[in-house]
Amino acid sequence: MLFYKSAAKLFSNSSDTLNSSSIVLNDSPVSNDEWNYWNKRLGLLTSDQEMLKRGEWLTDKHINAASVLIKEEFPKQHGLQDTLLLQRFDQYTEDSQFVQIIHINGNHWLCVSNKFCPAGTVDVYDCSPGTGFSPSLKRQIAVVLKCKYSDFTVRLVEVQRQIGNADCGLFSIAFAYALCYGLDPHGIQFNQSAMRAHFDLCVDKKKIDMFPVSTRCRRKNTKSRIKSVKMVPVFCTCRLPWDKADTVKGPLVKCSLYTNFLLCSATSTRSLHSSVTSLIKGDTLFLQGYPYFR
């Protein structure tokens, strides 16, 4: 569940010029010779492998390495981006079939995808009950989806629940691989006790496979697949949701020119007006070819 980025900076003692002779990590110089790689191509150290074997929560380094391996197995699959760089999803619309592992609430991994979904809908595959529709979840889905309309739908899928609280990252990787393979995680029972050894082996051989399963079956009752549904309104040109306690976007304000259109306070009204390429038709404002219903 841990989420951090091991940001290493290279520099020389005499200036800010980049230099490969030393590495500064958390302000402590470390010689290049002291790095012990588990998998150098994936940026994983032996300390990352030890965390995995000790049963600790996976970090973003583990998740991103897994995403790279899955992407290599399924190169045409959209998504599987660095968990810190969701802002790079400018190429996606709700018509693109993506698979993405995301980190929410500062302590939890889950997988989201619009495969097996109608247009404008995203399914959430979460091995921990009670996570719900948090603002962090809704915001990151909106970043991926880039919804053109007034709202999108989020569905929580009934999937296997983890035993304990340390394997959500492994389940998210397993769900992501299954989705890319064309399988619905709703009908799969993974062997949780074998997950860590399996991922360890995948990194060692630089190739990821389907995680071990106890039972694989398709559930024919589609109603039992979805345990909860939430309609998420999106606003402004940023196409993100807004909550009353939102500290990122600030309060919603009315556009000074188009009074039926709501903006987040961080949006420049002037830049909005200059981007209008079509006229208002009824209650719909068309900006840069996209209809906005707020």
N, C-alpha and C positions, 0 to 999 in steps of 0.2 A: 504493500500500500504506500510505502514511502515515495515521496516525489521530490527529487532534487536533481540538479544538473552539476556534474563535476566540471566546473569551468576552469580550465588550465590556461594560464597566460605565459607567453614566451617573451622574454626581454633580456637585454644585456645589463650589466651593472653600471655602465657609463651613460647610457641613453635609453630612450624608449624604443630603439630600433629592435625589431624582432630578431631573436637569436635562439637557435635550437640547443645551445649548450646547457641551458638550465630551464627548469619548469617550476612555475610558482603556482601552488595549489593551496588555497586558503592562506595566502601570505607566507607560506613556508617553502623555501627553495628545496627542490628535490632533484637529484641527478637523474638523467635519462636511464642510467644503468639500473636504477632502483625500481623501474616499472616491471612488474611481472604480469604478463598478459595471459589471460585465459583464451581470448580470441582477439588478436590485434585488429583484424579487419573490421570487427564489430565494435571495437573500442571497449571491450570487457576485460577487466583485470581479474587476477586470481582471487582478490578480495570479494569481487562480485560473485564468483563461483562459490566461495565459502559462505556468503550470505544465503545463497540458494540452498546449499547443503545443510545449513544450520536451521532451516525452516523459517527464515525471516521473511518479511514483506519484500516483494520485488520493487525495485526502483525504476525510474524512467529509463535508465540504461538497459535494464533487462527487457523492458517492454519495447523500446525502440529497436533493439537487436532482433527481437522476435519478429517485429513488423518488417524489418529488412529481409529476413529469411522467408517470411510468408510472401512478400512481394516478389522475391526471386522465383518462388514456385508458381505464382500466379501474376505474371508481369502485366497483364491487361486489367487487373483489378484496380479500381479507383479506391482511394483512401490509403490507409496504412502509413500515415504520415507521422513525423516526429510529434510526440504528444505536447511539446512546448510551442509548436508552430502552427496551430490551427488557423492563424490568420492567412496562411498560404492557400487556403481553400477557395480562392477566387474563381476557379474553373468549374465549380460544382453547381448544379441546379438540382431540383428535386427529381429530374429525369435520370440523373447519373446514379448508378448502383454502386454505393460505396460501403466499405467496411472500415471501422475506425475504433481503436481503443482509446478511451479518454479517462482522465483523472478528475474526480470530483470531490468537493468538500474537504480537500487537503489530506484525505486518508483512504481513498477507495478507487479501485480500478473497475471498469466495466466496458462492455463492447456495445457499439451502436451500429445499425445498418438499416438501409432501406430496401435490402433484398427481401423477397417474400412480402412486400408491402405495396399497397396502392399508392398512386402519386400523392405527394405532399405528406407522406406518413413515414415515420422512423420508428423502428423497433429497438428496444433496450434489452440487452441480455445481461442480467445482473444476478450473480450467484448469492448475494446477500439480501435477505428480506428486510423491508423497512427503509430502504434508501429513498424511495419515493421520487417525486418530481422536484428536485432541488433547483434553485436558480442557476447553480453552476452547470447542472445537466442540461437545462433548457437552453442556456446561452451557448454552450459548446455545440450542441446539435444545430442551433440556428446558424452558427458560423460555418459549419460544414454544409448545411442545406442551402443556404442563400435563397430562402423562400421568396418568390416573387409576389405572393399574395398576402392577404391580411392575417393568415394564421397557418399553422401546420399542426399535425397530430402526432403525439408521442404515445407509444404503446409499450407497456411493461410485459415482457413475454415470460411465461412460466417456464423456468429452466431449473436445472439441478442446483441445489443450495450447497454451499461449502460447509464442511465440518470445521469448526474453529473460525478464526478470522484473519488468517495469514495467507490464504491462497487465492484471493480474488484476482491477482495479477495473472496467475497460471490459468485460472478458469477463463479469463478474458482472452488470453492467447488461444486457448483451446476453442472457444466460441468463434473467434475470428478465423481460425484455420478452417473449421467446419463450414462456415458461411462461404468462404472462398472456394471450398471444394464443392459447394452446392448442396450442403446438408443443413437442415434446420436444427439448431441446438436444442430446440424444444423436445425433440424426440431422442436425445442422446443422453446416456448415463455414463459419465466418465469415471475412470478408476482414479480417485483423488490421491490415493496412497502412492501411485506410480507416476504422478505428474512431475515431480521435481527431478527424479532420475531421468525421465524422458526428455525434459527440456535440457538438462545437463548434457545428455548424449547428442541432442540436436545441435547444440552450440559446438561441441567437440568435432562433429563431422561436418559442420557448416551447411547443414541441410535439415529442414524441419519437416516432420511428418505428422499425420493425424495422431492426436493424443490417445493413449490407451482407453478403451471403453469397456464397461461392464456389460452393457446392453445397448443395442442400437435398434430403435424401432420408430416408425412414423405413427404419430397419434392422429387418428382419423377425425376426431372431434375437434374441429377448428375453434369452436367456442371456448374450449378449455385452454387453448394456447395463450390467450390474452387474459391477463389477470387485472389490468387496469388501463384506462385510456385518459389522456389529457389533451385538450385543445389549447395550443399556445399562441396567443396573439403576438404579432411582431409589428414594430413601428419604425418610423423614420426611414431615411435612406440607408441606414446601417442594417436594417432588416433583423434587428435583435429584439428579444422580449424585454419587458420592463417589469420590475417589481417595486412595490412601495418602498422597500428597504434597499433599493438599488443604489450602491455607492459608486458604481463605475460610470453609468450614463448620466446620472443626475435626474432631476425631475423632468417630466414631459411638459412641453410648452406648445402653444398653438403657433403655427406658421403665421407670420404677420401679413402675408399676401394671400395664402390659401387657408382660410380659417378652419376648414374641416380637416386639416392635415396636421397630425401631431409630430413633433420633433423632440429628440432628446436634447437637453440643454447644451451638450457639447457640439452640436451641429451648427455650422455656419449658415444662417438664413440666406445670406448673400450668395454663397456658393450653391445653395439649393435652388434659388431662383434662376441662377445662370445655367443650371443643368436642365431646366424644363424645356423639353423638345416638342411637347404636344399640349393641347388644350385640355381643360377639365371637361369631362363628359359626365353629366349627372353628379353623383357623389364620388366619382373615381378620378383620381389625379394620375396622369401618365407621365412618369419621369424616365427619361432615357429608355423608352420602350417598355418599361415595367409599370403595371397598374398598382397603385397604392390606394387602399380603401380606408385609410385612417384620415 
